[in-house]
Amino acid sequence: ADKMKKFFQNLVQEVQVAVDGVVGDTLGPLLGTQDVEIGGQPEHVHNEDNCMIRGELDVKIIAARNLPDTDNIFFNIGKLIDAKDVTDPFVTGYLGPCKILMTSVKDNTMEPVWNEKFHVPVCHMSDSFVLKVQDKDHAWAEAIGQVVLTLDQLNKGNIDGWFDILDSNGQANGELEISVQFQRAQDMHKQYTIDSYFPMRTGCHVDLYSCARNLSHSVQLSDGSEYQPGSCYLDMYKTIVAAEKLIYITGWSVWTGLNLVRGDDADCLETENELEFWHLSLGELLKLKAESGVRVLVMVWSEITSGVMQEAGMMGT
């Protein structure tokens, strides 16, 4: 009985050591880029002396070295399974309580190399930019330490080089190589372009809809005039059928089994192609267009369980 009691006491101590100092993104690596706060704000957030940081941050997380081996929970049980099981580091960046970047996880290495770049428009209340280095464990993320860049450092110009990763006691726990440039909003030239996948164009047409499928009859407005609301599904169908070069669909998720032509919408079809393909589902229609030479792109929101737990993931995307 005494041996069993001692075993569980040691087990509790091991868990406490692993959890100690873990704040903010405890579940972050498991849930993608979602912020999960437990017990209030992260410990690095200070409410006093914060100011508004407005502008653009260009951050490159390059590498880390001399990281500790933090995969030693539960009496190093992981190493009984795999002797090479060591730290799985990743880096998250914070302005105040807001997580603005997160690197990939590098498995089983204490000398990780990321070379990952982030361009982040910022408008946040904070007195510093915090880069937290953590170890992704099976059930949580264990804190290794952090690099703190003050607002004064950001305003003085480019920040490049190796920086000590300090733990909660202020002791060095390895080094992080970074490159950071901050451009204040007041120093930026006004421009009407954004960093985008497709080049920006003028003269585009945008339709707004109150509903996916509106009534086929018009409505009377307060001034007495008549307005015929468009039907989103029907207009989408006609546009896809008529597309000759590009179809680009983006959204939370895309249900490929969706039928765009419903009920008496079929009476509104005009062209030969519209009348021929109205019975096809959205997925079948997109495949048909792709096979005819049209470039078809679909961008959906993805989270970490997509393609892992099941093809659509927990969120059905």
LUMZA-766840 format. One record per residue (C-alpha): residue number from 0; residue in three letters; x, y, z. Coordinates in nm, 3 decimals. Layout:
! LUMZA-766840
+-----+---------+---------+---------+---------+
| num | residuo |    east |   north |      up |
+-----+---------+---------+---------+---------+
| NUM |     ala |       X |       Y |       Z |
...
+-----+---------+---------+---------+---------+
! end
This chain:
! LUMZA-766840
+-----+---------+---------+---------+---------+
| num | residuo |    east |   north |      up |
+-----+---------+---------+---------+---------+
|   0 |     ala |   0.000 |   0.000 |   0.000 |
|   1 |     asp |   0.286 |   0.237 |   0.089 |
|   2 |     lys |   0.456 |   0.164 |  -0.245 |
|   3 |     met |   0.133 |   0.235 |  -0.432 |
|   4 |     lys |   0.079 |   0.559 |  -0.240 |
|   5 |     lys |   0.433 |   0.671 |  -0.315 |
|   6 |     phe |   0.388 |   0.584 |  -0.683 |
|   7 |     phe |   0.082 |   0.807 |  -0.715 |
|   8 |     gln |   0.250 |   1.088 |  -0.520 |
|   9 |     asn |   0.541 |   1.079 |  -0.764 |
|  10 |     leu |   0.299 |   1.065 |  -1.055 |
|  11 |     val |   0.117 |   1.378 |  -0.936 |
|  12 |     gln |   0.452 |   1.557 |  -0.899 |
|  13 |     glu |   0.551 |   1.461 |  -1.255 |
|  14 |     val |   0.225 |   1.595 |  -1.393 |
|  15 |     gln |   0.257 |   1.917 |  -1.192 |
|  16 |     val |   0.608 |   1.975 |  -1.329 |
|  17 |     ala |   0.486 |   1.925 |  -1.685 |
|  18 |     val |   0.184 |   2.152 |  -1.644 |
|  19 |     asp |   0.369 |   2.421 |  -1.448 |
|  20 |     gly |   0.412 |   2.730 |  -1.660 |
|  21 |     val |   0.181 |   2.611 |  -1.935 |
|  22 |     val |  -0.065 |   2.891 |  -2.022 |
|  23 |     gly |  -0.251 |   3.027 |  -2.318 |
|  24 |     asp |  -0.221 |   2.765 |  -2.588 |
|  25 |     thr |  -0.226 |   2.448 |  -2.380 |
|  26 |     leu |  -0.450 |   2.286 |  -2.640 |
|  27 |     gly |  -0.328 |   2.497 |  -2.932 |
|  28 |     pro |  -0.129 |   2.227 |  -3.114 |
|  29 |     leu |  -0.428 |   1.993 |  -3.096 |
|  30 |     leu |  -0.686 |   2.244 |  -3.222 |
|  31 |     gly |  -0.492 |   2.417 |  -3.499 |
|  32 |     thr |  -0.455 |   2.791 |  -3.459 |
|  33 |     gln |  -0.739 |   2.846 |  -3.212 |
|  34 |     asp |  -0.654 |   3.036 |  -2.892 |
|  35 |     val |  -0.753 |   2.842 |  -2.581 |
|  36 |     glu |  -0.710 |   3.031 |  -2.256 |
|  37 |     ile |  -0.740 |   2.852 |  -1.922 |
|  38 |     gly |  -0.786 |   3.035 |  -1.594 |
|  39 |     gly |  -0.784 |   3.389 |  -1.738 |
|  40 |     gln |  -0.517 |   3.564 |  -1.937 |
|  41 |     pro |  -0.172 |   3.418 |  -2.013 |
|  42 |     glu |   0.094 |   3.498 |  -1.756 |
|  43 |     his |   0.289 |   3.716 |  -2.001 |
|  44 |     val |   0.000 |   3.965 |  -2.032 |
|  45 |     his |   0.030 |   4.283 |  -1.826 |
|  46 |     asn |  -0.261 |   4.525 |  -1.817 |
|  47 |     glu |  -0.058 |   4.828 |  -1.707 |
|  48 |     asp |   0.148 |   5.045 |  -1.942 |
|  49 |     asn |   0.009 |   4.877 |  -2.252 |
|  50 |     cys |  -0.022 |   5.087 |  -2.566 |
|  51 |     met |  -0.172 |   5.039 |  -2.909 |
|  52 |     ile |   0.065 |   4.873 |  -3.155 |
|  53 |     arg |  -0.048 |   4.956 |  -3.508 |
|  54 |     gly |   0.131 |   4.863 |  -3.828 |
|  55 |     glu |   0.280 |   4.551 |  -3.982 |
|  56 |     leu |   0.507 |   4.285 |  -3.835 |
|  57 |     asp |   0.732 |   4.073 |  -4.053 |
|  58 |     val |   0.860 |   3.782 |  -3.849 |
|  59 |     lys |   1.090 |   3.499 |  -3.948 |
|  60 |     ile |   1.133 |   3.213 |  -3.703 |
|  61 |     ile |   1.459 |   3.059 |  -3.817 |
|  62 |     ala |   1.586 |   2.801 |  -3.570 |
|  63 |     ala |   1.655 |   2.709 |  -3.208 |
|  64 |     arg |   1.948 |   2.539 |  -3.040 |
|  65 |     asn |   2.044 |   2.381 |  -2.710 |
|  66 |     leu |   1.682 |   2.315 |  -2.614 |
|  67 |     pro |   1.624 |   2.091 |  -2.312 |
|  68 |     asp |   1.476 |   1.744 |  -2.341 |
|  69 |     thr |   1.129 |   1.797 |  -2.196 |
|  70 |     asp |   0.982 |   1.462 |  -2.301 |
|  71 |     asn |   1.040 |   1.302 |  -1.961 |
|  72 |     ile |   0.693 |   1.296 |  -1.809 |
|  73 |     phe |   0.555 |   0.980 |  -1.646 |
|  74 |     phe |   0.902 |   0.853 |  -1.553 |
|  75 |     asn |   1.031 |   0.874 |  -1.913 |
|  76 |     ile |   0.773 |   0.620 |  -2.028 |
|  77 |     gly |   0.795 |   0.762 |  -2.380 |
|  78 |     lys |   1.159 |   0.664 |  -2.407 |
|  79 |     leu |   1.072 |   0.305 |  -2.320 |
|  80 |     ile |   0.871 |   0.301 |  -2.642 |
|  81 |     asp |   1.109 |   0.514 |  -2.849 |
|  82 |     ala |   1.456 |   0.604 |  -2.723 |
|  83 |     lys |   1.467 |   0.892 |  -2.972 |
|  84 |     asp |   1.156 |   1.052 |  -2.823 |
|  85 |     val |   1.276 |   1.400 |  -2.726 |
|  86 |     thr |   1.140 |   1.755 |  -2.743 |
|  87 |     asp |   0.885 |   1.839 |  -3.015 |
|  88 |     pro |   0.927 |   2.219 |  -3.027 |
|  89 |     phe |   0.708 |   2.486 |  -3.181 |
|  90 |     val |   0.687 |   2.864 |  -3.142 |
|  91 |     thr |   0.386 |   3.090 |  -3.089 |
|  92 |     gly |   0.388 |   3.470 |  -3.104 |
|  93 |     tyr |   0.173 |   3.696 |  -2.887 |
|  94 |     leu |   0.079 |   4.063 |  -2.872 |
|  95 |     gly |  -0.095 |   4.092 |  -2.538 |
|  96 |     pro |  -0.343 |   3.803 |  -2.506 |
|  97 |     cys |  -0.373 |   3.759 |  -2.884 |
|  98 |     lys |  -0.183 |   3.481 |  -3.057 |
|  99 |     ile |  -0.076 |   3.620 |  -3.393 |
| 100 |     leu |   0.147 |   3.341 |  -3.526 |
| 101 |     met |   0.236 |   2.978 |  -3.474 |
| 102 |     thr |   0.505 |   2.767 |  -3.640 |
| 103 |     ser |   0.485 |   2.403 |  -3.733 |
| 104 |     val |   0.591 |   2.138 |  -3.479 |
| 105 |     lys |   0.933 |   1.982 |  -3.529 |
| 106 |     asp |   0.929 |   1.628 |  -3.398 |
| 107 |     asn |   1.202 |   1.484 |  -3.175 |
| 108 |     thr |   1.474 |   1.746 |  -3.204 |
| 109 |     met |   1.649 |   1.987 |  -2.973 |
| 110 |     glu |   1.803 |   2.174 |  -3.269 |
| 111 |     pro |   1.492 |   2.257 |  -3.476 |
| 112 |     val |   1.505 |   2.455 |  -3.799 |
| 113 |     trp |   1.184 |   2.627 |  -3.915 |
| 114 |     asn |   1.269 |   2.909 |  -4.158 |
| 115 |     glu |   0.902 |   3.011 |  -4.147 |
| 116 |     lys |   0.792 |   3.364 |  -4.235 |
| 117 |     phe |   0.487 |   3.554 |  -4.110 |
| 118 |     his |   0.346 |   3.885 |  -4.233 |
| 119 |     val |   0.098 |   4.012 |  -3.975 |
| 120 |     pro |  -0.105 |   4.337 |  -3.984 |
| 121 |     val |  -0.136 |   4.437 |  -3.618 |
| 122 |     cys |  -0.362 |   4.663 |  -3.415 |
| 123 |     his |  -0.323 |   4.537 |  -3.058 |
| 124 |     met |  -0.287 |   4.665 |  -2.703 |
| 125 |     ser |   0.046 |   4.540 |  -2.571 |
| 126 |     asp |   0.378 |   4.651 |  -2.424 |
| 127 |     ser |   0.583 |   4.374 |  -2.590 |
| 128 |     phe |   0.600 |   4.100 |  -2.852 |
| 129 |     val |   0.636 |   3.758 |  -2.688 |
| 130 |     leu |   0.766 |   3.448 |  -2.865 |
| 131 |     lys |   0.691 |   3.137 |  -2.662 |
| 132 |     val |   0.882 |   2.815 |  -2.725 |
| 133 |     gln |   0.697 |   2.502 |  -2.622 |
| 134 |     asp |   0.710 |   2.126 |  -2.646 |
| 135 |     lys |   0.406 |   1.955 |  -2.796 |
| 136 |     asp |   0.315 |   1.658 |  -2.578 |
| 137 |     his |   0.032 |   1.414 |  -2.634 |
| 138 |     ala |  -0.213 |   1.592 |  -2.405 |
| 139 |     trp |  -0.075 |   1.945 |  -2.363 |
| 140 |     ala |   0.201 |   2.185 |  -2.455 |
| 141 |     glu |   0.485 |   2.216 |  -2.205 |
| 142 |     ala |   0.654 |   2.551 |  -2.164 |
| 143 |     ile |   1.024 |   2.570 |  -2.249 |
| 144 |     gly |   1.062 |   2.946 |  -2.225 |
| 145 |     gln |   1.009 |   3.270 |  -2.410 |
| 146 |     val |   1.181 |   3.558 |  -2.586 |
| 147 |     val |   1.036 |   3.901 |  -2.509 |
| 148 |     leu |   1.088 |   4.196 |  -2.743 |
| 149 |     thr |   0.983 |   4.531 |  -2.599 |
| 150 |     leu |   0.800 |   4.799 |  -2.793 |
| 151 |     asp |   1.115 |   5.013 |  -2.783 |
| 152 |     gln |   1.311 |   4.734 |  -2.950 |
| 153 |     leu |   1.048 |   4.700 |  -3.220 |
| 154 |     asn |   1.046 |   5.074 |  -3.289 |
| 155 |     lys |   1.426 |   5.100 |  -3.317 |
| 156 |     gly |   1.447 |   4.893 |  -3.634 |
| 157 |     asn |   1.528 |   4.545 |  -3.755 |
| 158 |     ile |   1.589 |   4.277 |  -3.493 |
| 159 |     asp |   1.808 |   3.986 |  -3.603 |
| 160 |     gly |   2.008 |   3.714 |  -3.431 |
| 161 |     trp |   2.007 |   3.461 |  -3.150 |
| 162 |     phe |   1.818 |   3.535 |  -2.828 |
| 163 |     asp |   1.814 |   3.347 |  -2.497 |
| 164 |     ile |   1.495 |   3.153 |  -2.429 |
| 165 |     leu |   1.419 |   3.234 |  -2.066 |
| 166 |     asp |   1.210 |   3.006 |  -1.844 |
| 167 |     ser |   0.976 |   3.122 |  -1.565 |
| 168 |     asn |   1.277 |   3.158 |  -1.333 |
| 169 |     gly |   1.469 |   3.375 |  -1.579 |
| 170 |     gln |   1.715 |   3.096 |  -1.661 |
| 171 |     ala |   1.829 |   3.033 |  -2.019 |
| 172 |     asn |   1.669 |   2.726 |  -2.177 |
| 173 |     gly |   1.837 |   2.736 |  -2.516 |
| 174 |     glu |   1.841 |   3.004 |  -2.785 |
| 175 |     leu |   1.602 |   3.116 |  -3.059 |
| 176 |     glu |   1.714 |   3.267 |  -3.390 |
| 177 |     ile |   1.470 |   3.521 |  -3.529 |
| 178 |     ser |   1.436 |   3.815 |  -3.764 |
| 179 |     val |   1.170 |   4.076 |  -3.683 |
| 180 |     gln |   1.080 |   4.400 |  -3.859 |
| 181 |     phe |   0.802 |   4.630 |  -3.739 |
| 182 |     gln |   0.664 |   4.911 |  -3.953 |
| 183 |     arg |   0.445 |   5.162 |  -3.773 |
| 184 |     ala |   0.116 |   5.258 |  -3.935 |
| 185 |     gln |   0.211 |   5.627 |  -3.942 |
| 186 |     asp |   0.529 |   5.543 |  -4.138 |
| 187 |     met |   0.353 |   5.330 |  -4.398 |
| 188 |     his |   0.268 |   5.465 |  -4.742 |
| 189 |     lys |  -0.100 |   5.449 |  -4.822 |
| 190 |     gln |  -0.171 |   5.185 |  -5.077 |
| 191 |     tyr |  -0.474 |   5.002 |  -5.197 |
| 192 |     thr |  -0.316 |   4.666 |  -5.266 |
| 193 |     ile |  -0.292 |   4.362 |  -5.044 |
| 194 |     asp |  -0.074 |   4.054 |  -5.044 |
| 195 |     ser |  -0.309 |   3.808 |  -5.215 |
| 196 |     tyr |  -0.306 |   3.481 |  -5.406 |
| 197 |     phe |  -0.454 |   3.643 |  -5.716 |
| 198 |     pro |  -0.344 |   3.987 |  -5.843 |
| 199 |     met |  -0.589 |   4.264 |  -5.758 |
| 200 |     arg |  -0.813 |   4.384 |  -6.039 |
| 201 |     thr |  -1.050 |   4.674 |  -6.094 |
| 202 |     gly |  -1.395 |   4.670 |  -6.249 |
| 203 |     cys |  -1.509 |   4.356 |  -6.069 |
| 204 |     his |  -1.876 |   4.277 |  -6.008 |
| 205 |     val |  -2.007 |   4.172 |  -5.666 |
| 206 |     asp |  -2.357 |   4.044 |  -5.588 |
| 207 |     leu |  -2.497 |   4.050 |  -5.235 |
| 208 |     tyr |  -2.772 |   3.810 |  -5.127 |
| 209 |     ser |  -3.003 |   3.808 |  -4.827 |
| 210 |     cys |  -3.069 |   3.436 |  -4.865 |
| 211 |     ala |  -2.938 |   3.135 |  -5.056 |
| 212 |     arg |  -3.267 |   3.102 |  -5.245 |
| 213 |     asn |  -3.504 |   3.396 |  -5.256 |
| 214 |     leu |  -3.864 |   3.414 |  -5.378 |
| 215 |     ser |  -3.918 |   3.413 |  -5.751 |
| 216 |     his |  -4.164 |   3.706 |  -5.735 |
| 217 |     ser |  -4.072 |   4.067 |  -5.675 |
| 218 |     val |  -4.127 |   4.267 |  -5.357 |
| 219 |     gln |  -4.257 |   4.620 |  -5.323 |
| 220 |     leu |  -4.025 |   4.875 |  -5.163 |
| 221 |     ser |  -4.132 |   5.164 |  -4.940 |
| 222 |     asp |  -4.111 |   5.410 |  -5.229 |
| 223 |     gly |  -4.355 |   5.198 |  -5.430 |
| 224 |     ser |  -4.100 |   5.052 |  -5.668 |
| 225 |     glu |  -4.064 |   4.681 |  -5.735 |
| 226 |     tyr |  -3.745 |   4.485 |  -5.656 |
| 227 |     gln |  -3.668 |   4.133 |  -5.770 |
| 228 |     pro |  -3.421 |   3.971 |  -5.526 |
| 229 |     gly |  -3.168 |   3.741 |  -5.684 |
| 230 |     ser |  -3.146 |   3.373 |  -5.604 |
| 231 |     cys |  -2.790 |   3.291 |  -5.494 |
| 232 |     tyr |  -2.801 |   2.920 |  -5.582 |
| 233 |     leu |  -2.955 |   2.983 |  -5.923 |
| 234 |     asp |  -2.709 |   3.261 |  -6.006 |
| 235 |     met |  -2.419 |   3.042 |  -5.893 |
| 236 |     tyr |  -2.538 |   2.761 |  -6.118 |
| 237 |     lys |  -2.568 |   2.987 |  -6.421 |
| 238 |     thr |  -2.227 |   3.142 |  -6.355 |
| 239 |     ile |  -2.054 |   2.805 |  -6.316 |
| 240 |     val |  -2.213 |   2.667 |  -6.631 |
| 241 |     ala |  -2.105 |   2.976 |  -6.828 |
| 242 |     ala |  -1.749 |   2.986 |  -6.689 |
| 243 |     glu |  -1.477 |   2.952 |  -6.953 |
| 244 |     lys |  -1.149 |   3.015 |  -6.767 |
| 245 |     leu |  -1.173 |   3.009 |  -6.387 |
| 246 |     ile |  -1.404 |   2.898 |  -6.107 |
| 247 |     tyr |  -1.291 |   2.985 |  -5.754 |
| 248 |     ile |  -1.505 |   2.886 |  -5.455 |
| 249 |     thr |  -1.410 |   2.970 |  -5.097 |
| 250 |     gly |  -1.596 |   2.924 |  -4.772 |
| 251 |     trp |  -1.623 |   2.743 |  -4.440 |
| 252 |     ser |  -1.696 |   2.419 |  -4.620 |
| 253 |     val |  -1.821 |   2.303 |  -4.959 |
| 254 |     trp |  -2.096 |   2.042 |  -4.976 |
| 255 |     thr |  -2.031 |   1.873 |  -5.308 |
| 256 |     gly |  -2.370 |   1.698 |  -5.300 |
| 257 |     leu |  -2.557 |   2.030 |  -5.313 |
| 258 |     asn |  -2.810 |   2.076 |  -5.594 |
| 259 |     leu |  -2.813 |   2.440 |  -5.700 |
| 260 |     val |  -3.131 |   2.424 |  -5.908 |
| 261 |     arg |  -3.437 |   2.363 |  -5.694 |
| 262 |     gly |  -3.812 |   2.357 |  -5.745 |
| 263 |     asp |  -3.942 |   2.611 |  -5.995 |
| 264 |     asp |  -3.588 |   2.750 |  -6.046 |
| 265 |     ala |  -3.576 |   2.514 |  -6.344 |
| 266 |     asp |  -3.829 |   2.740 |  -6.518 |
| 267 |     cys |  -3.568 |   3.020 |  -6.516 |
| 268 |     leu |  -3.307 |   2.825 |  -6.712 |
| 269 |     glu |  -3.241 |   2.961 |  -7.060 |
| 270 |     thr |  -2.930 |   2.835 |  -7.238 |
| 271 |     glu |  -2.881 |   2.486 |  -7.378 |
| 272 |     asn |  -2.609 |   2.405 |  -7.122 |
| 273 |     glu |  -2.820 |   2.531 |  -6.833 |
| 274 |     leu |  -3.104 |   2.304 |  -6.938 |
| 275 |     glu |  -2.868 |   2.008 |  -6.988 |
| 276 |     phe |  -2.677 |   2.007 |  -6.660 |
| 277 |     trp |  -2.929 |   2.134 |  -6.402 |
| 278 |     his |  -2.970 |   1.787 |  -6.246 |
| 279 |     leu |  -2.598 |   1.762 |  -6.158 |
| 280 |     ser |  -2.473 |   1.819 |  -5.802 |
| 281 |     leu |  -2.222 |   2.095 |  -5.733 |
| 282 |     gly |  -1.937 |   1.844 |  -5.718 |
| 283 |     glu |  -2.037 |   1.679 |  -6.046 |
| 284 |     leu |  -2.071 |   2.018 |  -6.211 |
| 285 |     leu |  -1.724 |   2.131 |  -6.096 |
| 286 |     lys |  -1.569 |   1.804 |  -6.221 |
| 287 |     leu |  -1.741 |   1.853 |  -6.556 |
| 288 |     lys |  -1.603 |   2.205 |  -6.590 |
| 289 |     ala |  -1.253 |   2.096 |  -6.486 |
| 290 |     glu |  -1.257 |   1.819 |  -6.747 |
| 291 |     ser |  -1.355 |   2.076 |  -7.011 |
| 292 |     gly |  -1.042 |   2.281 |  -6.937 |
| 293 |     val |  -1.174 |   2.536 |  -6.687 |
| 294 |     arg |  -0.941 |   2.595 |  -6.390 |
| 295 |     val |  -1.139 |   2.501 |  -6.078 |
| 296 |     leu |  -1.010 |   2.604 |  -5.734 |
| 297 |     val |  -1.184 |   2.532 |  -5.404 |
| 298 |     met |  -1.052 |   2.674 |  -5.075 |
| 299 |     val |  -1.217 |   2.559 |  -4.753 |
| 300 |     trp |  -1.138 |   2.627 |  -4.391 |
| 301 |     ser |  -0.924 |   2.344 |  -4.260 |
| 302 |     glu |  -0.853 |   2.234 |  -3.904 |
| 303 |     ile |  -0.619 |   1.976 |  -3.759 |
| 304 |     thr |  -0.865 |   1.685 |  -3.758 |
| 305 |     ser |  -0.941 |   1.717 |  -4.130 |
| 306 |     gly |  -0.814 |   1.403 |  -4.298 |
| 307 |     val |  -0.705 |   1.253 |  -3.965 |
| 308 |     met |  -1.006 |   1.149 |  -3.760 |
| 309 |     gln |  -1.214 |   1.131 |  -4.077 |
| 310 |     glu |  -1.185 |   1.294 |  -4.417 |
| 311 |     ala |  -1.415 |   1.585 |  -4.329 |
| 312 |     gly |  -1.277 |   1.626 |  -3.975 |
| 313 |     met |  -1.471 |   1.714 |  -3.661 |
| 314 |     met |  -1.590 |   2.042 |  -3.812 |
| 315 |     gly |  -1.721 |   1.879 |  -4.128 |
| 316 |     thr |  -1.503 |   2.080 |  -4.364 |
+-----+---------+---------+---------+---------+
! end
